[in-house]
Each structure stands twice: as structure tokens, then as C-alpha cells.
Amino acid sequence: MGALALVSAVGLAVDDRILVGAPIWAKPFKFSVSFVAYALSLAWMLSLLPRGRRTGWWAGTVVAVASAVEMVLITLQVVRGTQSHFNQATPFDNAVFQIMGGTVVVLWLGALVIALLLLRARILDRATARVVRLSSLIALAGAAVGFLMVRPTPEQLASDDPPIVGAHSVGVPDGGPSMPVTGWATTGGDLRVAHFFGMHALQLLPLVLLALTTLAARSPRLTRFARLADERVRLHLALTASAVYAAVFVLLTWQALRGQALLAPDGATLAGAGAIALLGAAATAFSFRRTSPGGPSPSPTPPSPAPPTTPTEEFSA
């Protein structure tokens, strides 16, 4: 994937072809970079398994092979100058897309096996265990959003033999006005937003935990973060971050399915975002204020020494 990212970057520089409103090499470049981050995260999570390493190795290999096949087919269609996803214009294009659909299912099942192994694994650090398990489940849900994209649009259903069946956008055709770099639609919903956000829980949530652990290690010098030295505080903050992330993922999916652009939220979307922010802030404050039962208890006050006795008192005793 790293090599393909470099090839795609060169393609972006020297090939000026445009496909569905975007540079033709943009898709393989974004996919390969995304797969690099995804595979590295899965590899790190597999290293945490105390048992089931052989099963995990096979599941990881399946994910790697399936993603490689997916990228080969995407690049093949780029070289041919045609669309890879949803393309049924010719029998060959249809066969390519059907194979891609199969590899996505295989990839998802491989990631599911890894998630199940992580759910059963005994990881010593409870905060790490929760983040790894929850981020893998959110990533599975994010990947599953891709299955919503293969549904035919109303315009495609009205056509007898449409060359394209499925779309990234909701309420507007693919290839219209879009955001720079990401290519997400700006005039309608775009399922790629939730798809991207959900899958990359594998990177973002562990990074949150890494930041908490780093601040906890420096807490003796940074007194304002002293509470992070308590493992239970880090655990509650990790759970809060995971819950907020999952809620935002659901909100983004709901927003896209209603045909609403990411940067043009309506009142219901803004209300949902505000509720998530308020609940997340309240849970964070509660995590810092909570007293950890397992934390160190204050040492008892030593008894006061008895006053020295005089020689007369000693003789009388």
C-alpha cells in the first residue's frame, strides 16, 4: 500500500484525467493511505493477543490479501480510465465490481474475527482493553456503511439498464460540487463521511489513550494532570471517548442518509451534536471528580509519643 501510494501520487502529478468530478488517481491514493493506517492498527492490536495468535495471524493475512486484491482492481480500472465502484457498463466492468464486493465481504469477516479475538483476550491494562475492543467494533460498523452505498438510487431504479448502480452521495449525483482533498459532496449527503470516520476509530481512539497515558507519566511535573495517574480515571475517560466517538459516527450516518451535507447541518443535526458535546463534557468532568476506590489511601496519623517519665515516676512504678 505504501508503494501504491507513491505510484498514485506520481499519477496525480502527471495524469490530468478527471473521473466523476475528481482526479482519476485520487481514489487509489486515498485508499492506499487509508489501508496503511488500517493495517498498522490491526497489526498492533494483534500483537496484544496472549492467545489465539495463529487464528489472528490468519485473519490478518486474509485482511491484507483482500485489501491488496481490492487495490489491484481499483488501479486496473484507473489505468483503463473507467469507474471501479458501482460500474456495470460492460460485462467486464460488472465482473470487476462483483469481485471487489466479494473482497470487501472477506475483508470485513477477517476484521470481525480479529474483533472477536480481542473481545476474548485478557489484556492487563483495562483502559487499553476497552479502547481496543470498542474501536474495533466501531471500525466494523464504519466498514459496514459501505454496504449502504451499493443500493440503487431512485434515478437508477427508474432506468431500465443503468450503467452505474449505487452511489456515495445521497440526494445528489456523484461527481457534483465537493470538498477539497476528501471529495465529499457539499450539496447533499455523503456516506463516505461516516464510512471514513467509523473505520478510523482504530487509529483515533488508541491515540486518545496514548495521550492520556503520556500525560499520566508526566503527572508528577504537571500537577493539573495528577488525576490521570489513577488507572480508573483513565479507564472512565477512555470509555467516555469511545462513547462520544460512537455517537458522532451514528450522527454522521444519520445526517448522510437524510441527504444532508457535512458542512450544512440542519437544526436536528446541530441539536444532536450539542447533546453529544454536553453529555461528553459532563462524563469527562465526572471522570475527573470520581474518587478511585483502588487508589492509595491516606496514611494513618502516627500516635503521639508518650512524654518522658522522670526517675521518681519510674521508681514509683
Residue frames as qw, qx, qy, qz and C-alpha x, y, z in Angstrom:
[[0.000, 0.885, 0.466, 0.000, 0.00, 0.00, 0.00],
 [0.315, -0.764, 0.113, 0.551, 2.90, 2.32, 0.71],
 [0.362, -0.118, 0.614, 0.691, 4.34, 1.68, -2.74],
 [0.171, 0.599, 0.697, 0.355, 0.94, 2.19, -4.36],
 [0.133, -0.896, -0.275, 0.322, 0.53, 5.49, -2.51],
 [0.295, -0.550, 0.364, 0.691, 3.76, 6.70, -4.12],
 [0.267, 0.192, 0.751, 0.573, 2.66, 5.48, -7.57],
 [0.042, 0.780, 0.620, 0.077, -0.71, 7.19, -7.14],
 [0.213, -0.814, -0.052, 0.537, 0.98, 10.42, -6.03],
 [0.266, -0.256, 0.569, 0.735, 3.00, 10.38, -9.24],
 [0.160, 0.473, 0.785, 0.367, -0.21, 9.71, -11.17],
 [0.061, -0.866, -0.420, 0.265, -1.84, 12.73, -9.56],
 [0.235, -0.685, 0.212, 0.656, 1.10, 14.86, -10.69],
 [0.121, -0.283, 0.675, 0.671, 1.40, 13.68, -14.30],
 [0.013, 0.358, 0.869, 0.343, -2.08, 12.44, -15.23],
 [0.171, 0.071, 0.154, -0.971, -4.69, 15.18, -15.64],
 [0.348, -0.292, -0.764, -0.458, -7.67, 12.93, -16.33],
 [0.369, -0.125, 0.423, -0.818, -10.84, 13.61, -14.34],
 [0.374, -0.197, -0.875, -0.236, -13.30, 10.85, -13.39],
 [0.405, -0.675, -0.616, -0.039, -16.62, 11.51, -11.60],
 [0.141, -0.948, -0.070, -0.277, -15.53, 15.04, -10.78],
 [0.580, -0.738, 0.324, 0.121, -12.15, 14.11, -9.21],
 [0.200, 0.667, -0.693, -0.187, -8.59, 13.41, -10.44],
 [0.880, 0.086, -0.386, -0.265, -8.55, 9.82, -11.63],
 [0.607, 0.190, -0.669, 0.386, -5.66, 8.82, -9.32],
 [0.297, -0.498, 0.350, -0.736, -7.26, 10.35, -6.21],
 [0.885, -0.262, -0.043, -0.382, -9.17, 7.19, -5.28],
 [0.899, 0.058, -0.353, 0.253, -6.20, 4.76, -5.28],
 [0.276, 0.458, -0.433, 0.725, -4.11, 7.34, -3.40],
 [0.483, -0.451, 0.259, -0.704, -6.71, 7.83, -0.65],
 [0.949, -0.152, -0.147, -0.234, -7.47, 4.11, -0.41],
 [0.784, 0.222, -0.437, 0.382, -3.82, 3.07, -0.18],
 [0.065, 0.453, -0.452, 0.765, -3.02, 5.66, 2.53],
 [0.686, -0.360, 0.133, -0.619, -6.13, 4.62, 4.45],
 [0.963, -0.023, -0.265, -0.048, -5.20, 0.93, 4.19],
 [0.493, 0.390, -0.537, 0.562, -1.70, 1.67, 5.51],
 [0.262, -0.399, 0.434, -0.764, -3.16, 3.20, 8.69],
 [0.856, -0.172, -0.022, -0.487, -5.80, 0.46, 8.97],
 [0.895, 0.140, -0.410, 0.111, -3.32, -2.41, 8.58],
 [0.308, 0.402, -0.569, 0.648, -0.79, -0.94, 11.02],
 [0.492, -0.364, 0.319, -0.724, -3.53, -0.54, 13.64],
 [0.945, -0.072, -0.134, -0.289, -4.71, -4.13, 13.17],
 [0.722, 0.302, -0.525, 0.334, -1.13, -5.38, 13.41],
 [0.009, -0.420, 0.545, -0.726, -0.64, -3.56, 16.72],
 [0.720, -0.251, 0.186, -0.620, -3.90, -4.97, 18.07],
 [0.935, 0.096, -0.333, -0.073, -2.93, -8.50, 17.04],
 [0.449, 0.404, -0.612, 0.511, 0.31, -8.09, 18.99],
 [0.365, -0.400, 0.433, -0.721, -1.79, -7.67, 22.16],
 [0.889, -0.115, -0.226, -0.381, -3.31, -11.14, 21.89],
 [0.369, -0.536, 0.738, -0.179, -1.93, -13.52, 24.55],
 [0.511, 0.065, 0.856, 0.030, -3.73, -16.46, 22.95],
 [0.590, 0.654, 0.461, -0.107, -5.22, -17.20, 19.53],
 [0.097, -0.690, 0.379, 0.609, -2.20, -15.75, 17.76],
 [0.290, -0.011, 0.834, 0.470, -2.38, -18.34, 14.96],
 [0.224, 0.689, 0.689, 0.038, -6.04, -17.56, 14.29],
 [0.014, -0.893, -0.076, 0.444, -5.23, -13.86, 14.48],
 [0.256, -0.438, 0.588, 0.630, -2.36, -14.30, 12.03],
 [0.268, 0.299, 0.828, 0.390, -4.64, -16.00, 9.50],
 [0.111, 0.841, 0.510, -0.145, -7.33, -13.35, 9.96],
 [0.126, -0.803, 0.168, 0.558, -4.78, -10.58, 9.48],
 [0.291, -0.186, 0.732, 0.587, -3.42, -12.29, 6.38],
 [0.250, 0.573, 0.760, 0.177, -6.94, -12.54, 4.95],
 [0.025, 0.911, 0.231, -0.340, -7.46, -8.81, 5.54],
 [0.218, -0.626, 0.436, 0.609, -4.12, -7.97, 3.88],
 [0.296, 0.066, 0.816, 0.492, -4.75, -10.18, 0.83],
 [0.197, 0.719, 0.666, 0.020, -8.33, -8.96, 0.39],
 [0.019, -0.897, -0.051, 0.439, -7.28, -5.32, 0.59],
 [0.268, -0.424, 0.605, 0.618, -4.47, -5.96, -1.91],
 [0.289, 0.352, 0.817, 0.354, -6.91, -7.54, -4.39],
 [0.096, 0.863, 0.448, -0.211, -9.25, -4.59, -3.91],
 [0.112, -0.804, 0.204, 0.548, -6.48, -2.11, -4.69],
 [0.335, -0.123, 0.748, 0.559, -5.28, -4.06, -7.75],
 [0.242, 0.585, 0.743, 0.216, -8.78, -3.90, -9.22],
 [0.001, -0.914, -0.221, 0.339, -9.19, -0.20, -8.41],
 [0.220, -0.627, 0.444, 0.602, -5.85, 0.56, -10.06],
 [0.369, 0.161, 0.806, 0.434, -6.74, -1.60, -13.07],
 [0.203, 0.790, 0.577, 0.054, -9.86, 0.48, -13.67],
 [0.119, -0.869, 0.070, 0.475, -7.87, 3.70, -13.27],
 [0.320, -0.323, 0.656, 0.602, -5.44, 2.54, -15.94],
 [0.258, 0.416, 0.799, 0.349, -8.41, 1.71, -18.17],
 [0.034, -0.086, -0.085, -0.992, -9.84, 5.17, -17.49],
 [0.501, -0.413, -0.542, -0.534, -13.15, 3.96, -16.11],
 [0.497, -0.530, 0.298, -0.619, -15.04, 3.87, -12.82],
 [0.251, 0.178, -0.936, 0.172, -14.30, 0.99, -10.45],
 [0.163, 0.206, 0.783, -0.564, -17.16, 1.20, -7.94],
 [0.480, 0.485, 0.470, -0.559, -20.80, 0.59, -8.96],
 [0.274, 0.499, -0.510, -0.644, -19.79, 0.11, -12.63],
 [0.635, 0.184, 0.746, -0.074, -21.97, -2.26, -14.66],
 [0.389, 0.666, -0.209, -0.602, -21.50, -0.66, -18.06],
 [0.600, 0.412, -0.641, -0.246, -19.89, -3.78, -19.59],
 [0.940, -0.221, -0.250, -0.070, -19.71, -7.45, -18.52],
 [0.665, 0.205, -0.412, 0.587, -16.03, -6.96, -17.66],
 [0.069, -0.457, 0.284, -0.840, -16.72, -3.87, -15.53],
 [0.761, -0.397, -0.067, -0.509, -19.54, -5.70, -13.79],
 [0.911, -0.060, -0.364, 0.184, -17.28, -8.69, -13.08],
 [0.400, 0.342, -0.409, 0.745, -14.60, -6.40, -11.62],
 [0.345, -0.455, 0.206, -0.794, -17.11, -4.74, -9.31],
 [0.892, -0.282, -0.200, -0.290, -18.58, -8.09, -8.21],
 [0.787, 0.075, -0.430, 0.436, -15.10, -9.34, -7.32],
 [0.113, 0.410, -0.337, 0.840, -14.47, -6.12, -5.40],
 [0.638, -0.439, 0.004, -0.632, -17.71, -6.65, -3.50],
 [0.934, -0.152, -0.323, 0.020, -16.60, -10.16, -2.59],
 [0.583, 0.223, -0.429, 0.653, -13.21, -8.99, -1.36],
 [0.212, -0.486, 0.219, -0.819, -14.88, -6.34, 0.82],
 [0.840, -0.368, -0.116, -0.382, -17.05, -9.01, 2.44],
 [0.877, 0.011, -0.358, 0.320, -13.99, -11.23, 3.03],
 [0.291, 0.402, -0.350, 0.794, -12.06, -8.27, 4.47],
 [0.478, -0.499, 0.102, -0.716, -14.95, -7.42, 6.80],
 [0.930, -0.266, -0.206, -0.146, -15.21, -11.01, 8.02],
 [0.718, 0.178, -0.397, 0.543, -11.45, -11.12, 8.68],
 [0.003, 0.440, -0.300, 0.846, -11.72, -7.92, 10.73],
 [0.728, -0.427, -0.081, -0.531, -14.70, -9.43, 12.57],
 [0.903, -0.100, -0.371, 0.191, -12.61, -12.46, 13.59],
 [0.433, 0.277, -0.383, 0.768, -9.91, -10.14, 14.94],
 [0.343, -0.477, 0.116, -0.801, -12.54, -8.14, 16.87],
 [0.874, -0.338, -0.213, -0.275, -13.92, -11.34, 18.42],
 [0.784, 0.052, -0.411, 0.461, -10.42, -12.44, 19.42],
 [0.154, 0.375, -0.304, 0.862, -9.84, -9.06, 21.07],
 [0.599, -0.480, -0.063, -0.637, -13.15, -9.33, 22.94],
 [0.935, -0.273, -0.224, -0.028, -11.98, -12.61, 24.49],
 [0.629, 0.346, -0.405, 0.566, -8.38, -11.58, 25.11],
 [0.576, -0.745, -0.237, 0.239, -7.14, -10.78, 28.59],
 [0.422, 0.603, -0.116, 0.667, -5.26, -7.51, 28.35],
 [0.490, -0.284, -0.539, 0.623, -3.70, -6.34, 31.61],
 [0.013, -0.141, -0.116, 0.983, -4.39, -2.64, 31.19],
 [0.268, 0.553, 0.756, -0.227, -8.18, -2.24, 31.43],
 [0.237, 0.754, 0.017, -0.613, -8.23, 1.10, 29.59],
 [0.072, 0.426, -0.728, -0.533, -6.27, -0.37, 26.68],
 [0.186, 0.190, 0.962, 0.055, -8.55, -3.41, 26.61],
 [0.299, 0.679, 0.539, -0.399, -11.69, -1.27, 26.40],
 [0.207, 0.724, -0.234, -0.615, -10.30, 1.06, 23.74],
 [0.031, -0.276, 0.864, 0.420, -9.01, -1.78, 21.56],
 [0.209, 0.338, 0.917, -0.025, -12.30, -3.68, 21.72],
 [0.262, 0.746, 0.424, -0.442, -14.60, -0.71, 21.25],
 [0.136, 0.666, -0.373, -0.632, -12.54, 0.84, 18.44],
 [0.091, -0.106, 0.917, 0.374, -12.51, -2.46, 16.56],
 [0.227, 0.528, 0.807, -0.136, -16.32, -2.72, 16.86],
 [0.210, 0.796, 0.127, -0.554, -16.83, 0.89, 15.72],
 [0.012, 0.494, -0.642, -0.586, -14.48, 0.26, 12.78],
 [0.198, 0.193, 0.943, 0.186, -16.57, -2.76, 11.78],
 [0.239, 0.735, 0.554, -0.310, -19.70, -0.60, 11.83],
 [0.088, 0.746, -0.223, -0.621, -17.87, 2.05, 9.78],
 [0.090, -0.228, 0.840, 0.485, -16.87, -0.54, 7.20],
 [0.242, 0.422, 0.873, -0.033, -20.47, -1.81, 7.06],
 [0.246, 0.713, 0.163, -0.636, -21.62, 1.66, 5.94],
 [0.022, 0.383, -0.673, -0.632, -20.04, 0.75, 2.61],
 [0.161, 0.267, 0.939, 0.144, -22.80, -1.80, 2.05],
 [0.226, 0.718, 0.467, -0.465, -25.33, 1.05, 2.05],
 [0.060, 0.605, -0.344, -0.716, -23.59, 2.58, -0.95],
 [0.098, -0.048, 0.882, 0.458, -24.43, -0.29, -3.32],
 [0.314, 0.571, 0.697, -0.300, -28.17, 0.41, -3.12],
 [0.290, 0.418, 0.503, 0.699, -29.54, 1.85, -6.39],
 [0.046, 0.227, 0.204, -0.951, -30.65, 5.45, -6.29],
 [0.491, 0.553, 0.511, -0.438, -34.22, 6.45, -7.28],
 [0.397, 0.701, -0.314, -0.503, -32.90, 7.68, -10.64],
 [0.058, 0.358, -0.909, -0.208, -31.15, 4.37, -11.27],
 [0.359, 0.233, 0.867, -0.256, -34.29, 2.42, -10.33],
 [0.497, 0.654, 0.225, -0.524, -36.24, 4.45, -12.91],
 [0.319, 0.619, -0.584, -0.417, -33.81, 3.39, -15.66],
 [0.958, 0.130, -0.098, -0.237, -34.09, 0.06, -17.46],
 [0.923, 0.044, -0.093, 0.370, -30.39, -0.76, -17.67],
 [0.114, -0.978, 0.176, -0.021, -28.30, 1.82, -15.79],
 [0.698, 0.471, -0.433, 0.322, -24.52, 1.60, -16.32],
 [0.146, 0.322, -0.626, 0.695, -23.92, 2.66, -12.71],
 [0.659, -0.524, -0.457, -0.287, -25.83, 1.10, -9.81],
 [0.671, -0.507, -0.311, 0.443, -25.06, 2.58, -6.39],
 [0.206, 0.799, -0.035, 0.563, -23.59, 5.87, -5.20],
 [0.444, -0.044, -0.513, 0.733, -21.56, 7.53, -2.49],
 [0.126, -0.078, 0.133, -0.980, -23.85, 10.56, -2.34],
 [0.029, 0.507, 0.845, -0.168, -27.44, 10.73, -1.12],
 [0.149, 0.818, 0.397, -0.390, -29.92, 13.11, -2.74],
 [0.252, 0.844, -0.286, -0.377, -27.43, 14.36, -5.33],
 [0.922, 0.363, -0.114, 0.078, -25.48, 12.61, -8.11],
 [0.749, -0.400, 0.193, 0.491, -21.86, 11.61, -7.58],
 [0.563, 0.232, 0.299, 0.735, -19.33, 13.95, -9.14],
 [0.010, -0.905, -0.298, -0.305, -21.02, 17.21, -8.16],
 [0.004, 0.804, -0.321, 0.501, -19.60, 20.03, -6.02],
 [0.882, -0.271, -0.344, 0.176, -17.33, 18.55, -3.38],
 [0.467, -0.855, 0.192, 0.123, -14.90, 19.34, -0.60],
 [0.404, 0.731, -0.549, 0.039, -11.20, 19.60, -1.49],
 [0.020, -0.448, 0.873, -0.191, -8.96, 16.57, -0.82],
 [0.435, 0.043, 0.831, -0.343, -11.74, 14.34, 0.55],
 [0.172, -0.050, -0.724, -0.666, -14.11, 14.78, -2.40],
 [0.041, 0.432, 0.840, -0.326, -17.16, 14.59, -0.10],
 [0.054, 0.630, 0.564, 0.532, -20.34, 16.13, -1.52],
 [0.118, -0.118, -0.321, 0.932, -21.16, 19.68, -0.42],
 [0.411, -0.062, -0.203, -0.887, -24.71, 19.84, -1.81],
 [0.839, -0.193, -0.285, -0.421, -26.10, 16.58, -0.39],
 [0.785, -0.498, 0.350, -0.112, -25.40, 13.68, 1.90],
 [0.540, 0.565, -0.624, 0.009, -22.27, 11.57, 1.53],
 [0.935, -0.334, -0.061, -0.103, -21.96, 8.15, 3.14],
 [0.732, 0.339, -0.348, 0.477, -18.16, 8.27, 2.81],
 [0.128, -0.680, 0.341, -0.636, -18.03, 10.68, 5.76],
 [0.782, -0.421, 0.284, -0.361, -19.39, 8.13, 8.25],
 [0.967, 0.191, -0.122, 0.117, -17.51, 5.32, 6.47],
 [0.481, 0.563, -0.381, 0.554, -14.20, 7.16, 6.91],
 [0.304, -0.618, 0.379, -0.618, -14.88, 8.33, 10.45],
 [0.905, -0.286, 0.132, -0.286, -16.01, 4.92, 11.65],
 [0.927, 0.224, -0.201, 0.222, -13.15, 2.90, 10.14],
 [0.428, 0.531, -0.386, 0.621, -10.50, 5.23, 11.54],
 [0.663, -0.672, 0.098, -0.316, -11.65, 4.69, 15.10],
 [0.953, -0.054, -0.115, 0.275, -8.84, 2.11, 15.01],
 [0.547, 0.324, -0.180, 0.750, -6.33, 4.97, 14.97],
 [0.112, -0.644, 0.037, -0.756, -8.02, 7.88, 16.71],
 [0.741, -0.605, -0.082, -0.280, -9.22, 6.17, 19.89],
 [0.873, -0.172, -0.151, 0.430, -5.85, 4.50, 20.64],
 [0.377, 0.448, -0.100, 0.805, -4.24, 7.91, 20.07],
 [0.423, -0.710, -0.024, -0.563, -6.54, 9.38, 22.73],
 [0.890, -0.444, -0.086, 0.051, -5.46, 6.64, 25.12],
 [0.743, 0.175, -0.121, 0.635, -1.80, 7.25, 24.24],
 [0.053, 0.642, -0.074, 0.762, -2.23, 10.93, 25.05],
 [0.669, -0.653, -0.025, -0.354, -3.81, 10.09, 28.43],
 [0.928, -0.217, -0.097, 0.286, -1.03, 7.63, 29.25],
 [0.548, 0.394, -0.111, 0.730, 1.65, 10.16, 28.28],
 [0.208, -0.694, 0.073, -0.686, 0.09, 12.86, 30.45],
 [0.838, -0.524, -0.077, -0.134, -0.21, 10.37, 33.32],
 [0.851, 0.019, -0.149, 0.503, 3.50, 9.59, 33.07],
 [0.324, 0.394, -0.114, 0.853, 4.27, 13.31, 33.33],
 [0.427, -0.762, -0.387, -0.294, 1.75, 13.98, 36.10],
 [0.643, -0.499, -0.256, 0.522, 4.45, 14.45, 38.81],
 [0.334, -0.105, 0.117, 0.929, 5.66, 17.51, 36.87],
 [0.227, -0.278, -0.375, -0.855, 2.24, 18.57, 35.56],
 [0.115, 0.095, 0.772, -0.618, 0.10, 18.80, 38.68],
 [0.548, 0.207, 0.043, -0.809, -3.08, 19.61, 36.76],
 [0.749, 0.187, -0.526, -0.358, -2.98, 16.10, 35.26],
 [0.124, -0.371, 0.845, -0.365, -2.20, 14.31, 38.52],
 [0.738, 0.060, 0.423, -0.522, -5.58, 12.55, 38.48],
 [0.771, 0.449, -0.354, -0.280, -4.59, 10.75, 35.27],
 [0.102, 0.454, -0.864, 0.191, -2.13, 8.69, 37.31],
 [0.575, 0.019, 0.669, -0.470, -5.20, 6.84, 38.62],
 [0.085, -0.011, 0.900, 0.428, -5.95, 3.92, 36.30],
 [0.174, 0.574, 0.784, -0.161, -9.69, 4.16, 36.97],
 [0.155, 0.750, 0.061, -0.640, -9.73, 7.78, 35.82],
 [0.057, 0.401, -0.680, -0.611, -8.01, 6.82, 32.55],
 [0.136, 0.230, 0.955, 0.127, -10.48, 3.95, 32.14],
 [0.203, 0.708, 0.568, -0.368, -13.52, 6.21, 32.55],
 [0.132, 0.705, -0.220, -0.661, -12.05, 8.80, 30.17],
 [0.047, -0.197, 0.857, 0.474, -11.33, 6.08, 27.59],
 [0.168, 0.452, 0.875, -0.036, -14.92, 4.82, 27.86],
 [0.173, 0.769, 0.271, -0.552, -16.22, 8.38, 27.52],
 [0.065, 0.548, -0.510, -0.660, -14.11, 8.99, 24.41],
 [0.092, 0.052, 0.944, 0.314, -15.34, 5.73, 22.87],
 [0.181, 0.613, 0.729, -0.246, -18.98, 6.55, 23.62],
 [0.156, 0.758, 0.000, -0.633, -18.66, 10.05, 22.15],
 [0.011, -0.364, 0.725, 0.584, -16.93, 8.65, 19.06],
 [0.138, 0.277, 0.940, 0.142, -19.67, 6.05, 18.53],
 [0.182, 0.727, 0.518, -0.413, -22.39, 8.69, 18.97],
 [0.117, 0.673, -0.278, -0.676, -20.74, 11.01, 16.43],
 [0.080, -0.122, 0.884, 0.444, -20.47, 8.10, 13.99],
 [0.172, 0.520, 0.833, -0.072, -24.21, 7.41, 14.34],
 [0.136, 0.783, 0.213, -0.568, -24.97, 11.11, 13.90],
 [0.026, 0.510, -0.548, -0.662, -22.85, 11.34, 10.72],
 [0.116, 0.136, 0.938, 0.296, -24.56, 8.27, 9.26],
 [0.147, 0.676, 0.669, -0.272, -28.00, 9.68, 10.06],
 [0.075, 0.732, -0.066, -0.674, -27.06, 13.05, 8.57],
 [0.012, -0.307, 0.732, 0.609, -25.85, 11.49, 5.31],
 [0.127, 0.316, 0.931, 0.132, -28.89, 9.22, 4.93],
 [0.156, 0.772, 0.486, -0.380, -31.10, 12.32, 5.13],
 [0.542, 0.624, 0.308, 0.471, -29.27, 13.79, 2.14],
 [0.204, -0.979, -0.013, 0.014, -27.57, 16.48, 4.19],
 [0.594, 0.591, -0.338, 0.429, -24.05, 17.75, 3.51],
 [0.677, -0.238, -0.455, 0.527, -21.49, 17.54, 6.30],
 [0.270, -0.079, -0.170, 0.945, -20.99, 21.32, 6.45],
 [0.330, -0.246, -0.227, -0.883, -24.69, 22.18, 6.10],
 [0.165, -0.233, -0.917, 0.278, -26.31, 20.62, 9.18],
 [0.338, -0.587, -0.389, -0.624, -29.94, 21.34, 9.99],
 [0.406, -0.597, 0.296, -0.625, -31.41, 22.04, 13.42],
 [0.953, -0.245, -0.004, -0.179, -31.87, 18.35, 14.29],
 [0.831, 0.257, -0.277, 0.409, -28.25, 17.55, 13.45],
 [0.140, 0.583, -0.356, 0.716, -27.00, 20.53, 15.44],
 [0.665, -0.518, 0.173, -0.509, -29.17, 19.53, 18.39],
 [0.988, -0.074, -0.119, 0.061, -27.75, 16.01, 18.27],
 [0.617, 0.413, -0.323, 0.587, -24.21, 17.34, 18.10],
 [0.182, -0.627, 0.292, -0.699, -24.88, 19.67, 21.03],
 [0.858, -0.401, 0.059, -0.314, -26.32, 16.83, 23.12],
 [0.924, 0.109, -0.214, 0.299, -23.27, 14.68, 22.41],
 [0.350, 0.540, -0.326, 0.692, -20.94, 17.53, 23.35],
 [0.443, -0.599, 0.231, -0.626, -22.77, 18.28, 26.61],
 [0.951, -0.270, 0.008, -0.150, -23.01, 14.65, 27.68],
 [0.823, 0.277, -0.257, 0.424, -19.37, 14.06, 26.75],
 [0.126, 0.602, -0.342, 0.711, -18.23, 17.10, 28.74],
 [0.665, -0.524, 0.178, -0.502, -20.32, 16.03, 31.75],
 [0.991, -0.087, -0.092, 0.052, -18.94, 12.49, 31.62],
 [0.614, 0.442, -0.322, 0.569, -15.39, 13.83, 31.36],
 [0.181, -0.618, 0.329, -0.690, -15.87, 16.09, 34.38],
 [0.863, -0.375, 0.080, -0.329, -17.40, 13.21, 36.33],
 [0.918, 0.157, -0.254, 0.260, -14.41, 11.02, 35.47],
 [0.359, 0.497, -0.391, 0.686, -12.01, 13.57, 36.94],
 [0.403, -0.528, 0.280, -0.693, -14.10, 14.11, 40.07],
 [0.924, -0.204, -0.251, -0.206, -14.67, 10.44, 40.77],
 [0.339, -0.672, 0.631, -0.187, -12.67, 9.07, 43.69],
 [0.675, 0.274, -0.672, -0.136, -10.98, 5.84, 42.81],
 [0.841, -0.482, 0.094, -0.229, -11.67, 3.10, 45.43],
 [0.949, 0.027, -0.044, 0.310, -8.48, 1.39, 44.40],
 [0.320, 0.784, -0.230, 0.481, -6.37, 4.49, 44.78],
 [0.487, 0.087, -0.614, 0.615, -3.88, 4.96, 47.56],
 [0.449, -0.792, -0.395, -0.123, -5.49, 5.74, 50.89],
 [0.001, 0.826, -0.326, 0.461, -4.04, 8.39, 53.16],
 [0.562, 0.101, -0.719, 0.397, -1.59, 7.00, 55.64],
 [0.542, -0.723, -0.427, -0.016, -2.84, 6.91, 59.25],
 [0.047, -0.860, 0.270, -0.430, -1.64, 9.59, 61.62],
 [0.610, 0.112, -0.683, 0.386, 1.15, 8.16, 63.78],
 [0.565, -0.728, -0.386, 0.042, 0.43, 8.15, 67.53],
 [0.001, -0.885, 0.271, -0.378, 1.97, 10.92, 69.54],
 [0.589, 0.176, -0.672, 0.413, 4.99, 9.79, 71.55],
 [0.603, -0.696, -0.386, 0.050, 4.40, 9.46, 75.32],
 [0.046, -0.910, 0.270, -0.311, 6.03, 12.15, 77.46],
 [0.550, 0.302, -0.681, 0.378, 9.28, 11.05, 79.06],
 [0.706, -0.638, -0.298, -0.073, 9.00, 9.87, 82.68],
 [0.085, -0.811, 0.456, -0.356, 11.09, 11.22, 85.49],
 [0.384, 0.248, -0.852, 0.254, 13.32, 8.88, 87.53],
 [0.306, -0.085, 0.641, -0.699, 10.94, 9.26, 90.52],
 [0.765, 0.182, -0.003, -0.618, 7.97, 8.12, 88.44],
 [0.669, 0.314, -0.666, -0.099, 9.93, 5.13, 87.18],
 [0.131, 0.208, -0.841, 0.481, 10.87, 4.14, 90.79],
 [0.514, 0.027, 0.437, -0.737, 7.25, 4.51, 91.91],
 [0.801, 0.236, -0.287, -0.469, 6.05, 2.31, 89.07]]
